[in-house]
Amino acid sequence: MTSTSTAFEKARAEDRAALIGYLPAGYPTVDGSIRAMQVMVEAGCDAIEIGLPYSDPVMDGPTIQAAAQAALDGGVRTADVLRVVEAVAGTGVPTLVMTYWNPIERYGVERWATDLAAAGGAGMITPDITPDHGAEWIAAADAHDLDKVFLVAPSSTDDRIAMTARESRGFVYAAAVMGVTGAREATSDLAGPLVRRVRATGDVPVAVGIGVSTGDQAAEVAGFADGVIVGSAFVRALLDHPGDEAGGLDALRALTTDLAEGVRRART
């Protein structure tokens, strides 16, 4: 497995931010999602987040919800997610799973950590548990050398930011807005101050997510963050090409190229 920290080290050596791309496993199909993520890696993503489709995605906006529900309707299960992890990790880029906690608790925390590590996964992003309520996952992740990526928000207190940064491994996910995921016309003015608050607590990389959909927006965020996370825009590229895999992959490649050029235009 490859820790996400290697992506940030590589980007830092090139004087830029890292580009982290998200897609849910199983959309439009399991094999189709693998091909889509491989295209994203080829076109410039430094790390990949693989979404575990879930029936109650409280953080996700309508775009990601639509793709995740389609994956569930297609019969995608946790074992399929691990197959996607193994295939994407085979490209050599750090590969994380982003999932709500209930499926992991149901699967078995230790079993999940064992299987994720065996598949070559770098770790997990957990949007609905915080370090003070994640002791079981922290112990399992540490035992298997997996990244633990927790979230902070503009509303997080300084004490909670410090605790989150201390317990995170790989990077801290800074949610740029108070709300659900989704592409936006402008980046949030809350993101920069939030990144500075996290950095004041230590040296863990900080990646900003929610709202970035263009190369210009990626360049803006890359001017102050260690990483730029893009999800809904990638999902939309596929949703806009139903039944047309080649068209969807072409759209993904073009979008990834634009975003990768964006993070390279800005000095962090």
N, C-alpha and C positions, 0 to 999 in steps of 0.2 A: 504494500500500500504506500501511497504518497501523501504526506501531510499537506494540508492547504498552505502551510507556512512556506513551502517551497515555491508556490506560485507568487507569493508576495515578495520573496527574496529575489526571484527572477525579474519581476517587474521593477523592483527597487534598483537592481543593478542596471536596468535600462532607463532609469530616471522617469518612471511613469507609474500609473496605477494599474492594478490587475483588473481584468474583465471577467466577471463571473456570470455565467448564463444559466437560466433555469428552464426546465420543461418537466411536465409530469410524465412519469413512466406510463406507457400504454396508450398514448395518444399520438397518432390516430390508431395505431396498433402497437403491440410490444416491439416487434421488429422495426416498425416505422419510427417509433420513438428513438430506438438505438441509432438508426441511420440519421435521424435529425440531429441528435447530439454529436454524432461523429462529424457531421458537416460543421456544426458550431465550433468544434475544436479545430478542424482544418482551417476555418476562416478567422480564427484569432482569439477564441475564449481561452483564458488561462486556467479556469476551473469550471466544473459543472455541478450544479445543484439538480438532483433528481427528486421530483415531487412524488410522494407516496399518496396516490388518490384516496381521498377520505370523504365520507358522506356529510361531514359537518365542518367545512373549512372556514373557521371564523375569521381568519386573517385575509383570506383570498377574496378578490373582487370578482365580478361576473365573468371576466375573460378566462381566468384560471379555473373558476368553478365549472364553466361549460366544458372545458377540456377534461378536467378530472372526472366529471360525471359521465362523460362519454366513455372514458377509460373504464370506469366502474361498470357501466352498462355492457361493456364489451367483455367483462369477466376478469379484469385484471386483479391479481391478488398479490400479497406480499412477496411470495416466491418469485413472481414475475419482476417485481422491483429489484430484487437481488440479482436476477439475470441481467437486467439492464445495467446495474452497477458494475457487474463483472465485465460486460462488454465495453462500457465507456471507460472504466479504469484501465482497460487494456490499451487505450490510446496513450497512456502515460501522464495524463493530466490528473490533478487531484479531483476526486469525485465524491461528493457528499450526498446524503439523503436529507431532504427537508420534509419533516413529518410532524403531525400532531401526535400527542403522547398516547392517546387511547390505543391506536393500533400496535404500538410497541409494547404497551402493558399487556395487551391481549396476547401478543406473540410470545412474550417472555423476555424480560430485559436482558438477562445474561445470554439467552439463546440468540437474541437479536444481535448483540454486540459480537458474539462469536461468528455468526453467519455473515455479518457486514464486513468484519475484518477478513474473513476467508474469501469474500468476493472481491477484495481489493479496495473497499471503500475507505475514504480518508476519515470519515466521521459523520456527524449528524447536526443539523440545525433544528432546534426545538422551539418553535414560536410560542407554545402555550405552557411551557414550564420555565421557572426561574431557578437559579442555582440553589436557593434555599429550599426549594421543593423538588430538587432533582438529584438527591443524594444517591439513589439507586443507579441512575444513569451515569452519574459522575464516577462512581466506583467501577461500573462495568466498562466504561470508556477508558478509564485509566488502566484497567487490567489488560485491555487489548490495544492500548496505544492509539486510541481514536480521538479525533478532534471533537471538542464540545463547543458548539457555537450557540451562544445565548444572545438574546435581543435586548437592546435598550431603545427607549423612545424619548422624544422631547420632554415628556412629562416625568421621566425617571429622576429620582432624587440623586444628589451627589453620592450618598452612601450606597444606593443600589447600583449606580454606575460603577463605583469602585469594586463592589462585590462581584458584579458581572464580569468586569475586566479581569479580575483576579482568578475567577473560576473558568474563564473561557480558554480554549486551546485552539489554535488555528487563526481565528479572528473574532472580533465582535461585530455583530450585525446591527447597524444603526438604522432604525426605521425612520425615514426622512419626514414622514407625516403622521399625524394622528388619524388613522383610518386604514382601509383595506388596500390591497395591492391594486395596481392599475396604472396604465400609461397616463401621463399628464402633460399639458401643454407647456408647463414651466416647472423647473425644479423648486423644491421647497427652500425657503430662506431659514428654516429651522435646522437644516442638516449640518451646515458649517459649525454653528455653535455646539451642536451635539457631538460632533467629531472632536472638537477641541476639549470638551469636557471629558470624553473617554481618554484621550491622549494624556490628559493631566494626571491620570491615575496609574499609568504604566506604559509599556512599550508594545502591547499587543496590537496587531494591525486592526484597522477599523474600515469596514466596507459599508457603503451606503446603498440601501435598497428602497424600493417603492417609488415609481414615477418616471424613471429614466426610459426613454424610448428612441432617442436619436443620438447621432454622433456628437452634435453640438451640446446636448444635455450631458452626455458622458464626459465630454471635455470639461464642462463646468464643474461637475462633481469631482472629477479626477484632479482638479486644481487644489482640493483640500483633503481628499480622502485617500486611503491606501488602496481601496478597491471600489469598483462600481458593479452593482448587482442589477441585472435586467431579467425580468420574468415575463410580465404580461405582453410586452411587445413581441417577444419570441413566440409565445403561444398564439398571439393574434396572427402572426405570419402563417401559421399552419391552419388556424380556423378559417382564414380567408381563402383557403384553397381546398375545400372539401372534395374528396375523391380524386384529387390531383396531386399525387405525392411529388412528382417532379417539380411542379410549380411551387409547392410549399417549400421544398428544399432550396430551390433557387431564391425564394424570398428570404429564407433563413440565412443563406450565404451572404446575400447583399446586405441584410441588416447587420449581421455580425461584422462584416468588413467595415461598415460605416462606424459601428460602435468601437471596434478595435482601433480604427484610425483616430477616433475621438479621444480615447484615453492616452494615445501617443502624442496628441497635440498639446497636452497640458503637463506642466511640471508639478509634481506633488510637493 
